[in-house]
Amino acid sequence: MEINHSALRHNYLQSRQQAGRPALAVIKADAYGHGALGCAAALADIADGFALLNIEDAVALRQAGIQQPITLLEGPFDRAEVQAMAEYNIAGAIHSSEQIAWLQEGSLPRAVEVWLKINSGMNRLGFHPEQAAAVIQQLHALPQARLSTIMTHFATADDARGVSAQWQRFAPVAQASGLAISAANSAAVFRHPHTHGTVVRPGITLYGCSPFADCHAAGLGLQTTMTLSADIIAIQHLQAGDTVGYGLNFQAGKPMRIGIVACGYADGYPRIAANGTPVMVAGQRSGTVGRVSMDMLVVNLTHIPAATIGSRVELWGPNVAIEEVAAAAGTIGYELMCAIAPRVPRRLI
Ligand SMILES: *Cc1c(COP(=O)(O)O)cnc(C)c1O
């Protein structure tokens, strides 16, 4: 797998320019499979801040010398994490009264910056909008906390349903709070400018993938950050009627030449990817044949005589949009990027 940090920088700047205001680079899930430490270092001189999930990863960023604001999107998971947040100057979302109790119990070296999370309709995390005023008062009164921002997260910013129902619940509470406002994920950055607030939180667009089903990353001015490729390790010649792989779910209708590629679902390539999922070999597009197995997949080379053992096959990257592969596998680019296995060698380009 190749990771392109200059494309990452381009995509960060493109996303921030769309918003026209500060943007926290979301680098959770090991920067969507790209390596959180490396990506943070690559963005260190341009990013307004970083958002992620685990205190361990946040502390690792501080220890690597990252100075920008860091926000934990789900806040502390226990009391000890509140202590670490204070020690390392890491902000975090507060979405439950348990978290407030942990703050109250603490004797901390300094106040922890907190973001109040409002549940505006996704029903995962956050206080109900009606609770907001009371919780804001409570947090303002806590010397252990420094309440800076009110936030929410959208469920359908990427599709035709948009954000209006959630925004109607969130905006009045947010505006009345007098706090900084943060609501926009990548999809809202690109399509719902009225939700940009004070600071936006793009994730997927940094990694050269579109959040929208109707548009690929290139259409948003984004560049490819991740290329997954592997070599052809064997060639087979099929006769009409021959089958391929487990389950015999592909049968050749005519003579074919196929290539066996050293990448399978144990590397993170989706097993469920349909016959014909696009690939690129020797400068030409082709498709997968048969079922993906643990360590191998098969591609059609009938029309690509130049492809041979040792030829590199692009499984996604600049020539095969990850969105296309995701669609063929019934999933989204996010999941493909996050699923790359540790055994896959990483190379920076
Ligand atoms: C993951 C996440 C984001 C980024 O979402 P994208 O769709 O990748 O832009 C923003 N905010 C929160 C709270 C998140 O969990």
The ligand as a MOL file (V3000), in Angstrom:
LIG
                    3D

  0  0  0     0  0            999 V3000
M  V30 BEGIN CTAB
M  V30 COUNTS 15 15 0 0 0
M  V30 BEGIN ATOM
M  V30 1 C -15.6200 10.5430 12.0620 0
M  V30 2 C -16.1650 11.8380 12.5020 0
M  V30 3 C -16.0350 12.9800 11.6980 0
M  V30 4 C -15.4730 12.9330 10.2930 0
M  V30 5 O -16.4140 12.3320 9.4320 0
M  V30 6 P -16.1620 12.2370 7.8580 0
M  V30 7 O -17.4300 11.7370 7.3240 0
M  V30 8 O -15.0550 11.2420 7.6920 0
M  V30 9 O -15.7790 13.5780 7.4130 0
M  V30 10 C -16.4760 14.1750 12.2170 0
M  V30 11 N -17.0390 14.2480 13.4430 0
M  V30 12 C -17.1840 13.1770 14.2390 0
M  V30 13 C -17.8100 13.3250 15.5780 0
M  V30 14 C -16.7770 11.9340 13.7870 0
M  V30 15 O -16.9380 10.8650 14.5720 0
M  V30 END ATOM
M  V30 BEGIN BOND
M  V30 1 1 1 2
M  V30 2 1 2 3
M  V30 3 2 2 14
M  V30 4 1 3 4
M  V30 5 2 3 10
M  V30 6 1 4 5
M  V30 7 1 5 6
M  V30 8 2 6 7
M  V30 9 1 6 8
M  V30 10 1 6 9
M  V30 11 1 10 11
M  V30 12 2 11 12
M  V30 13 1 12 13
M  V30 14 1 12 14
M  V30 15 1 14 15
M  V30 END BOND
M  V30 END CTAB
M  END
